[in-house]
């Protein structure tokens, strides 16, 4: 499970991309807390991109 805390109620676009560059998850939300179930995703490195009106944050995560 991947938990993302928006920290506020501004619109947030969440994109998760696998190591091949394919988008495996994409969602827009105003919820303060978002949970992404990664159980069916293959093990590997993923890039999580969070975009709101203030800018973009990009993080790499490893699923084992």
C-alpha positions as CSV (number, residue, x, y, z in Angstrom):
1,X,0.0,0.0,0.0
2,X,1.2,3.5,-0.8
3,X,-0.3,6.3,1.4
4,X,-0.2,9.9,0.1
5,X,-1.0,12.8,2.4
6,X,-2.2,15.8,0.4
7,X,-1.7,18.0,3.5
8,X,-4.6,20.2,2.3
9,X,-7.7,20.0,0.2
10,X,-6.2,21.4,-3.0
11,X,-6.6,19.4,-6.2
12,X,-3.8,16.8,-6.5
13,X,-2.9,14.8,-9.6
14,X,-1.2,11.5,-8.8
15,X,0.7,9.5,-11.5
16,X,2.7,6.3,-10.9
17,X,5.0,5.2,-13.7
18,X,6.9,1.9,-13.9
19,X,10.5,1.5,-14.9
20,X,9.5,1.1,-18.6
21,X,7.8,4.5,-18.5
22,X,4.2,3.1,-18.6
23,X,1.6,4.8,-16.4
24,X,0.3,2.2,-14.0
25,X,-1.9,4.5,-11.9
26,X,-3.3,8.0,-12.6
27,X,-5.9,9.9,-10.5
28,X,-7.0,13.4,-9.5
29,X,-8.2,14.0,-6.0
30,X,-9.0,16.6,-3.4
31,X,-8.9,14.1,-0.5
32,X,-6.4,14.7,2.2
33,X,-5.3,11.1,2.3
34,X,-5.1,8.8,-0.7
35,X,-4.2,5.1,-0.5
36,X,-2.9,3.2,-3.6
37,X,-3.1,-0.6,-3.6
38,X,0.1,-1.8,-5.2
39,X,-0.4,-5.5,-4.5
40,X,-1.0,-6.4,-8.2
41,X,1.9,-4.3,-9.4
42,X,5.1,-6.2,-10.2
43,X,8.2,-5.8,-8.0
44,X,10.5,-3.0,-9.2
45,X,11.1,0.7,-9.2
46,X,8.3,3.2,-9.7
47,X,8.2,6.9,-10.1
48,X,5.4,8.7,-8.2
49,X,4.6,12.2,-9.5
50,X,2.4,14.5,-7.4
51,X,1.2,17.7,-9.2
52,X,-0.9,20.5,-7.7
53,X,-1.3,24.3,-8.2
54,X,2.0,24.9,-6.3
55,X,4.2,22.6,-8.4
56,X,5.4,19.1,-8.9
57,X,7.0,16.6,-6.5
58,X,8.6,13.4,-7.9
59,X,9.7,10.5,-5.8
60,X,11.1,7.0,-6.6
61,X,9.9,4.0,-4.7
62,X,10.9,0.4,-4.7
63,X,8.3,-2.4,-4.5
64,X,9.7,-5.7,-3.3
